[in-house]
Amino acid sequence: MAGRILIIGACGQIGTELTLKLREIHGNDQVIASDIREGAKELMESGPFETLNATDEPHIRKIIQDYEVKEVYLMAAMLSATAEKAPMKAWDLNMDSLFHILNIAKEGIIEKVFWPSSIAVFGPTTPKDDTPQTTIMEPTTVYGISKQTGERWCEYYFNKFGVDVRSIRYPGIISYRTLPGGGTTDYAIEIFHEALKNSSYTSFLAEDAALPMMYMDDAIKATVDIMEAPAEKIKVRSSYNLAAMSFTPEILASEIKKHINGFKISYDPDFRQEIAESWPSSIDDTTAREDWGWKHEFNLDKLTTTMLEGVGKSLKTQD
Ligand SMILES: NC(=O)c1ccc[n+]([C@@H]2O[C@H](COP(=O)([O-])OP(=O)(O)OC[C@H]3O[C@@H](n4cnc5c(N)ncnc54)[C@H](O)[C@@H]3O)[C@@H](O)[C@H]2O)c1
């Protein structure tokens, strides 16, 4: 590959694992991690790291120039639950950072951009089950509005300026290596930690709140696959629907009970329940499967055993 890769927001839940995967594929020196804070030891020690604010355009340009970067993954964002508490800050971060990268790509300085969207682009008027690729989108959260707007701008920059920007609407991403960053689906991670520590969990979503979810390895695979696909295969330049599984807190709890005898779940829904109610229950991702061959590997059973093992090990090392 000609030129290096820059990951902005590399220390987050997805950025950490994405950086490590890209370093494995392209070589440690080829992948520059950046964030406003330092991250996991493995990430910090395995390759170059730069402290970088995603809204600081001159600094982004300098790093791109210094390292001869040709591909940018923009993972920095304020997520759904946190954004509701700081709407303007979320809007500024989520939009400014995207414009900086799209404009640098428009100038031909970088060749390819990955920018993640989310199921939050949908809203209460969207068909809830098997939500199609193209459908009604009237998001009611600050985060959803920023992601939907971002999608429109990505498509615009592709159509008008030929910017090779690629995007996926991630569902709730579940993993154990890094803690989640303030999203509505975070319960599906917390539950494993509490199940192993206390054999009980109080969910901030209601028992029947069905949401689309995905294990981290599948999300990383999708990200790598869409970026490696030939440009002509990427026909959707806003963002692709992506799915693996869908479940409620009640279904996840009963799956955990198969492994932890006596695990108890209770429900105390908070403001995040309202966000969850505005999102789809399940996603139709046929277009991604047909266009660039997307295929998931993790179902609920595999996710549960992998999470229990992974969280279990990390709790032991903390002791
Ligand atoms: N995790 C999910 O379930 C999920 C679902 C849908 C979409 N997404 C999207 O994927 C992307 C990554 O999500 P994540 O879960 O890893 O988020 P996260 O909150 O875990 O990580 C975001 C990272 O961005 C960094 N950051 C924040 N402000 C910054 C700034 N001004 N400059 C530079 N870095 C900054 C944070 O320090 C953090 O390390 C985001 O765009 C998010 O909207 C995530």
The ligand as a MOL file (V3000), in Angstrom:
LIG
                    3D

  0  0  0     0  0            999 V3000
M  V30 BEGIN CTAB
M  V30 COUNTS 44 48 0 0 0
M  V30 BEGIN ATOM
M  V30 1 N -19.6120 1.5480 19.6790 0
M  V30 2 C -20.7730 1.4340 19.0350 0
M  V30 3 O -21.6290 0.6360 19.4240 0
M  V30 4 C -21.0270 2.2760 17.8090 0
M  V30 5 C -22.2250 2.0790 17.1110 0
M  V30 6 C -22.4810 2.8700 15.9910 0
M  V30 7 C -21.5300 3.7740 15.5460 0
M  V30 8 N -20.3750 3.9540 16.2430 0 CHG=1
M  V30 9 C -19.4180 4.9540 15.7410 0
M  V30 10 O -18.1190 4.4280 15.6500 0
M  V30 11 C -17.1440 5.4280 15.9720 0
M  V30 12 C -16.2510 4.9410 17.1060 0
M  V30 13 O -17.0780 4.6310 18.2100 0
M  V30 14 P -16.5030 4.0780 19.5880 0
M  V30 15 O -17.5500 3.2250 20.1680 0
M  V30 16 O -15.1390 3.5450 19.4160 0 CHG=-1
M  V30 17 O -16.4880 5.4330 20.4150 0
M  V30 18 P -15.6680 5.7810 21.7610 0
M  V30 19 O -16.3990 6.8480 22.4550 0
M  V30 20 O -15.3320 4.5220 22.4790 0
M  V30 21 O -14.3140 6.3430 21.1380 0
M  V30 22 C -14.2180 7.6100 20.5620 0
M  V30 23 C -12.7890 8.0870 20.7240 0
M  V30 24 O -12.7170 9.4090 20.2040 0
M  V30 25 C -11.9070 10.1630 21.0620 0
M  V30 26 N -12.2370 11.5680 20.9310 0
M  V30 27 C -13.2690 12.2620 21.4890 0
M  V30 28 N -13.1920 13.5550 21.1570 0
M  V30 29 C -12.0990 13.6830 20.3690 0
M  V30 30 C -11.4940 14.7720 19.7130 0
M  V30 31 N -11.9860 16.0140 19.8060 0
M  V30 32 N -10.3810 14.5410 18.9920 0
M  V30 33 C -9.8450 13.3040 18.8920 0
M  V30 34 N -10.3750 12.2260 19.5000 0
M  V30 35 C -11.4950 12.4230 20.2240 0
M  V30 36 C -12.1830 9.6580 22.4540 0
M  V30 37 O -11.1270 9.9650 23.3270 0
M  V30 38 C -12.3330 8.1690 22.1910 0
M  V30 39 O -11.1190 7.4760 22.3570 0
M  V30 40 C -17.9500 6.6930 16.3000 0
M  V30 41 O -18.0820 7.4740 15.1450 0
M  V30 42 C -19.3080 6.1460 16.6740 0
M  V30 43 O -20.3120 7.0880 16.4300 0
M  V30 44 C -20.1040 3.2210 17.3650 0
M  V30 END ATOM
M  V30 BEGIN BOND
M  V30 1 1 1 2
M  V30 2 2 2 3
M  V30 3 1 2 4
M  V30 4 1 4 5
M  V30 5 2 4 44
M  V30 6 2 5 6
M  V30 7 1 6 7
M  V30 8 2 7 8
M  V30 9 1 8 9
M  V30 10 1 8 44
M  V30 11 1 9 10
M  V30 12 1 9 42
M  V30 13 1 10 11
M  V30 14 1 11 12
M  V30 15 1 11 40
M  V30 16 1 12 13
M  V30 17 1 13 14
M  V30 18 2 14 15
M  V30 19 1 14 16
M  V30 20 1 14 17
M  V30 21 1 17 18
M  V30 22 2 18 19
M  V30 23 1 18 20
M  V30 24 1 18 21
M  V30 25 1 21 22
M  V30 26 1 22 23
M  V30 27 1 23 24
M  V30 28 1 23 38
M  V30 29 1 24 25
M  V30 30 1 25 26
M  V30 31 1 25 36
M  V30 32 1 26 27
M  V30 33 1 26 35
M  V30 34 2 27 28
M  V30 35 1 28 29
M  V30 36 1 29 30
M  V30 37 2 29 35
M  V30 38 1 30 31
M  V30 39 2 30 32
M  V30 40 1 32 33
M  V30 41 2 33 34
M  V30 42 1 34 35
M  V30 43 1 36 37
M  V30 44 1 36 38
M  V30 45 1 38 39
M  V30 46 1 40 41
M  V30 47 1 40 42
M  V30 48 1 42 43
M  V30 END BOND
M  V30 END CTAB
M  END
